[in-house]
Amino acid sequence: MLRIISVIPALLVCLLTSNVLAQDEAAPPTAAPAQQLQSTPEPADAPAPADTPAAQPKSDIQLQDSPPPRYTVKRGDTLWGISARFLKNPWKWPDVWGMNKDEVKNPHLIYPGDVIILDLSGMTPRLRLEGVADGGLSRWYGFQLQVSKMEPRMRSRALSRLAIPTIPAKELDPFLNRPLIVDPDSISRAPQIVATTESRVVLADNDIAYATGIDEKKGNFWNVYRPGRVFQDPDTGETLGHEAVYLADAQIETFGEISTVRIARAIQEVGNGDRLTVIPPTQSAPYIPRAPEKNVRGKVIAGAENAVSEMAPLSVVILNRGSREGLEVGHVLGLYRSEGNVKLGDRVVALPEREYGWLLVFRVFNKMSYGLVMTATRQVNVNDIVKNP
């Protein structure tokens, strides 16, 4: 018995020693990382936590001073006009809706009666459609996630439910489906009216004319035009193109060396020497406003219909820049003007150019383009500067 009792203290000492060793061996895996985290310096440019002001990116979207929290869309509205209620730079509306401008195909899916709300809960202001699951973004991409409660009731859809356009389409109709600019070579090669029935001097609706150079492969429907103004670059003197003054729509009744042409609809008198060109396809590209990807700098060189100065908002202007400079349909350009020059010592220095409005490019030719003045705080004059906003 005494021998057993004497062994017990030795066993207790062994057990205590093994527990201490086990704890010492287990401690390094947990203690070492903690020590390493404390000793590793945080990078100077490490991003701040998401709930701090430093984490929020600076946005170039400028809200109006007192934007409405919501707006009910009305017939006659445009996306540009609605955005102007919320934004100081309304051409930024694709960004505020969160649209991918490279993928969106049809940005005309907001209807009268829709309620638009201004969402300020995130880092970037957003416009949303009330009652639509994803805020309306799915409409831009051709599918809908709107959840509707189905119940028996009479449903009607009036003409007022037509989707509102980006800009006032009515203002652009005369400029979209007609030849506007032709180069000198095109004029010299264009089919030409060489005779009229009964030797008439002028032709009107349903009159018959005879033309040479008509290509049967290009179809039966043509425009009749007359060369008008010649446009030159105000800085280089380069001839940019000739204006094609639209006269009438025509239909070819018989093809041949001399083709028989019926004047389908005339808005001006048609006569010998007038030219014909195939009716261009209807322009269907959506007007998704965006800044040009390249730096563009040009000038307003004319207004539509011989206007030469003091063009107001929603006026059409002609620019000395086109596709060769990188312009595309939908590009937004700022309107700028310098107030002149001042003499500083023996030097003459131009005053700074100040932005006073924006225009949207809606039709582009090689060397020229047409734009619609969307916003302007003063009248637009020929030779005013256009460049990236």
Summary of the structure (lengths in Angstrom):
residues: 389
radius of gyration: 34.8
end to end distance: 101.6
largest distance: 148.0
contacts: 1070
relative contact order: 0.11
helix: 23%
strand: 31%
